[in-house]
Amino acid sequence: MHTLTDSWALAWHLVQADPELLGITALSLRISGTATAVGALVGLLLGAWLAVARFPGQGLLVWLLNTLLALPAVVVGLLVYLLLSRAGPLGALGILFTPTAMVVAQSVLVTPLIAALTRRLVLAALAEGGDQLRALGARPFAAALLMLVHDRLGVATVLLTAFARAIAEVGAVMIVGGNIAGVTRVMTTTIALETSKGDLGLALALGCVLLAVVGAVNGAIGLLHWLGGRVPPGPPPQPAPAVDLQRQAAPMAAAAPLIVAEQLSVRFGPVLALDAISLTLQRGDRLVLVGANGSGKTTLLQALHGLLPSAGRCTRLALQPEGRLPRTAMVFQRPFLLRLSVWRNVWVGLWLAGVPAAERHARCHAALARVGLLAQAHRPARALSGGQQQRLGLARAWSLQPDILFLDEPTASLDPGAQREIEALVQALAADGVTLVMSTHHLGQARRLATRVAYLQGGRLVVERGVAQFFDGAPLPPPAAQFLLGELGWR
Ligand SMILES: Nc1ncnc2c1ncn2[C@@H]1O[C@H](COP(=O)(O)OP(=O)(O)OP(=O)(O)O)[C@@H](O)[C@H]1O
């Protein structure tokens, strides 16, 4: 039995490159690192899948997973012991009291933790941008996986947390490893047993190393947060390839309908957000939706884009003379941008739309050049100003070469200069032959951009007219006339 001073002196001596201490430390890192890697492989996929999957018993599985977050290490050790012991179902493997058994036990310990935290992280990201990824054509699981890339900082934090939990636990590794010197002795088991024997030197030395490891993990998490938002620079934009996103001046059949909505209704629980709306969108239209907050403009755009389950009919008709269904894209009021570069955000949209890899570069280039963001291509998208982000949203939608573009208040919360820029771009898109449906609160903008204006109130389409007739024609129905009177500031 040493005095405490002796023990510290011995610990200090051991920490300075004692082979036994180094061996124990290396084994601990190897076992916990491997277990975290195994847990990451299973847990990340499971968590992402559980965030989007819908199946009977899902609630129970999620409850179980969340409960397992607090799974005691000794219980894991006991369960794995029962599995791997000679009499157990996996006893024939003969891996009890080996590092492999310890990896198995720690994998069992960290996998639910990684899965549960990943699920929450993906759900939070989907709540922010899931609709927009779906609008870009992402299937649910692809959207969930993209959110892992988007929130890779959060993912890294989850993995480091899992690693710290593994390397600091003692119950599971003690039960299935047995603390055999030179074979299964890891830091925590050694500390526990040496302390119980009263040999504090090695225990203290390993305690210091363990604290240093956990501190380093914490430091790594802090570093990641500090680096958060930074995007590794990608290749600089290449010279513009010969691609022209502008529509080939296709002969346009006059007033050919592209979308016919009949009695379209959308309900959110008790709220009837769209109430039996019927309208026809013609090729070349610039239909602007106006109405008070909550009148159903966004819902109508999403329903026409096919993002919401609706009652009634919404039929898309083939373009003439091309003979194919129109492609649609949508730009949201606040575009959801992945924590990637400007370039990658456009690239991901093209990837989700199934555009062949060989075409993506050229299309990114052309779209970013078109909105004046080529020079910013490798900046983090989220570091752009509001107006630039909206332009990037437009570029991402436009790169998909839509025939119909839905724009939800594209200039909301932008300053007048940025509003003018967006308006000019929208006009340029219309000049390219893109059919537009747009919502706005700016009546002046409606007048400048629209060929037709529709006024919504309480989910109903009150009136829809050509722009000149809407603003200067015969008197509008009373609610629309009052709305216009209340918004005279636009004149
Ligand atoms: N996801 C949702 N869940 C529940 N209710 C919703 C949801 N989305 C919209 N609503 C409701 O549907 C109605 C129409 O909303 P919508 O967002 O379409 O209106 P809006 O005209 O676009 O409003 P704003 O001008 O404020 O953007 C509102 O009563 C709104 O509260």
The ligand as a Gaussian input file, in Angstrom:
#p B3LYP/6-31G(d) Opt

LIG

0 1
 N      -48.746000      22.666000     -42.004000
 C      -49.868000      23.253000     -41.569000
 N      -50.514000      22.758000     -40.505000
 C      -51.648000      23.334000     -40.058000
 N      -52.215000      24.418000     -40.617000
 C      -51.605000      24.940000     -41.682000
 C      -50.393000      24.384000     -42.214000
 N      -50.026000      25.128000     -43.287000
 C      -50.949000      26.097000     -43.407000
 N      -51.897000      25.987000     -42.450000
 C      -53.073000      26.834000     -42.271000
 O      -53.690000      26.939000     -43.542000
 C      -54.152000      28.255000     -43.748000
 C      -53.549000      28.814000     -45.039000
 O      -52.146000      28.992000     -44.806000
 P      -51.160000      29.490000     -45.959000
 O      -49.785000      29.406000     -45.401000
 O      -51.451000      28.769000     -47.196000
 O      -51.601000      31.018000     -46.114000
 P      -50.856000      32.176000     -46.895000
 O      -51.887000      32.916000     -47.652000
 O      -49.718000      31.646000     -47.674000
 O      -50.338000      33.049000     -45.679000
 P      -49.075000      34.065000     -45.647000
 O      -49.417000      35.214000     -46.515000
 O      -49.010000      34.470000     -44.193000
 O      -47.869000      33.293000     -46.094000
 C      -53.804000      29.051000     -42.513000
 O      -54.934000      29.066000     -41.664000
 C      -52.691000      28.244000     -41.892000
 O      -52.682000      28.402000     -40.499000

